[in-house]
């Protein structure tokens, strides 16, 4: 199995979509388990640790500076994560997951959507930015994506998250983009909106 340190928690409700939890810079495989349980109790949780270290802090791809990505590494790491998800699906017997990514984790999830659309059933992108300046033409074919941005986010300019929403929409995703009165950190509103959104996606899929 592609080698990611990870946690897996089986579903307690077979009808809930599995979640692929992707932490932010300096986080690990334990970080988002609580969030996953809050937004979709009953879902299987698959939570890998990013394999890139920046001054000892795990990430999902290399960056040259804050907000400036090593795009070759973004591509390579996104495909590697896609392979991990495919292996984990076989090992744990789960269907394609909905990604729930925060910050760097949201950025790799966005890259994965653009590079390997079949890996994810959808995505919750929390404080994401455009991961690739020249992404391939993807066909996201109505895939549901919730993008939650912070109005006062010092890392992600409003124009950048708007561009990401447009990029995913052009690729055919069904994007809901909301800008919250928040910074880069998550707020209670993120949890509530993500929970309601997952519930509605789930109901449509059932
Ligand atoms: C990134 O590097 O992915 C973004 O700058 C967000 C972050 O991790 O700080």
Boltz pocket constraint, residues with backbone or C-beta under 6 A from the ligand:
constraints:
  - pocket:
      binder: B
      contacts: [[A, 24], [A, 25], [A, 63], [A, 65], [A, 66], [A, 67], [A, 68], [A, 103], [A, 104], [A, 105], [A, 107], [A, 127], [A, 155]]
      max_distance: 6.0
